[in-house]
Amino acid sequence: MNIRKVVIPVAGWGTRSLPATKNIPKEMLPVYNKPVVQYVVEEAIRSGIEDVVFITNRDKNVIEDHFDYNLQLEAVLERAGKTEQLAVIRQVAEMAKVTAIRQKKQLGLGHAVLCAEDVVAADGAFAVMVGDDLLFGMNPGIRQLVEVAESERLSVIGVMEVEQERVSRYGIISGEEIFPGIFRVNRLVEKPKVNEAPSRLAIIGRYVLTADIFLHLKQVTSGHGGEIQLTDALQLQADNKGLLAVKIHGMRFDAGDWSEYLTANIYFAMQHEELRDDLVRRLKPLLP
């Protein structure tokens, strides 16, 4: 098993982030000096993944454009002698091989993954990274899953422990811890009630999936609004071939949550030596 492709679904409407996302994809909102989706792609590249497959829609060409050359802007920067900035934008264009597939109807994460079947199924396994979930750490989040998937030759999902009062916002797993931080999944529950959740291990936007997931996606019954839930197909995998979960180490920000999005901006600014002191000075008077 050699994971070389990642599917990044970016076709959603971004309603949690309105009105900012009325005409700008949520994946293109900036966190410090990069759009959200660039951090996701960089995580994939750091994990040895070479090909990026965006599942997009007719209004999100700007995401593809971001990872392409902008010859007019490059010419302006070159004439102005701004070589450092020129190198930065060329690096973005050259960081990955990009393919875009249109999801003509937004019918859930499972449907978005199913749209990529013709491009990734022949590889045997592939990664999925949700385009507004940011993970930062010494060991990239998706790499932690790839290492287990390549060793065990099974689908692997990323999980993190959340507060009990937040379990109703996530898919939650129950399972047996077979190695430290690695679980054999028995059950997946989509957004359970707080007092009915089987654990506090929440599924986050990182997956490595074997190609048989497409068979299961075609078997699941669509739910509310015709959506095909990936968790339903993962439950079928767990019941048949087996499914693992890895407790991911690192810092996570949900860019669709305003509090976490703003915190991510502050986090990155605090890592910047030239910004840190001035930012702290300006923030102190705002604290209660």
C-alpha positions, 0 to 999 in steps of 0.5 A: 500500500502506497498512499500518493493521492489525497481527495480534498472535498471543497464543494460545500457552501460554507454556511457556518462562515456567512456572510464572509463566504457569500462570494469567497470559498471558506477554504480561501479565507486567510489564516495569517498569510495563507488561505486555509486550503493551502495549509491542508495541501502543505500537510499532505505534501509533508506526508509524502502525498503527491497528487491532490484531487479537489472535489469542487463546484462551479463557483470555486475555480479560485481554489484551483487558480490558487495552485496555478501560475499567475503570469501577470502577477509574476511579471509585476513582481519580477519588474519590481525586483520583488524576488522573495515574493515571486519565489513564494507564489511560484512555490505555491503553483509548483507544490502539487499536481492538482486535479479538480472534479465537480460535485454537481450536487452537494450530497454529503461527504460520502458523495464527495468521496464517491465522485473521486472513484475513477481517479483514485480507486486503481491506487488501492488506497488514498487519503481524504482531508477535509478542506477546512480542518487545520492540523499542526504538529511536528508529525503531520496529521495525515502522515500519522494515519498513513503510517498505520494504514500502510502497516496494517493495510486497513482503512484508518480514520483520525480521531481526537478527544473532545469535551463531553458537551461537544460530542453532539457536533461530531461523529463519535467512535467506540472501539478497542485500544489495540496499541497506544492511541490506535483503536479497532473501531466497532461502532460509529455514531453520527452526532449522538446526544451528549448522554448517548455518546459511546466515547469522547473520541471524535472523528475529524477531517482526516482519513486513509481509505482502502478502495473497497470504500466505494463499494460500501458507499454505493450500498448505503442508504441516502439520508436527509436531503439525499446525503450519503454519509461517509460514516455509514460506509465506514461502519460497513467497513468496520463490520466486514474488513475492519477499520482502525482509528488513530488518536492524532497528536497535534493542534487542531482548528476548525476553520468553519468555527469563528472562535477557532478560526480567529484563534488559528490566526492568533496562533500563527501570528504568535509564531512570527518573531516580527509580529509576536511582541506587537500583537501581545501589546495590542491584545493586552488592553482587550483582555477583561 
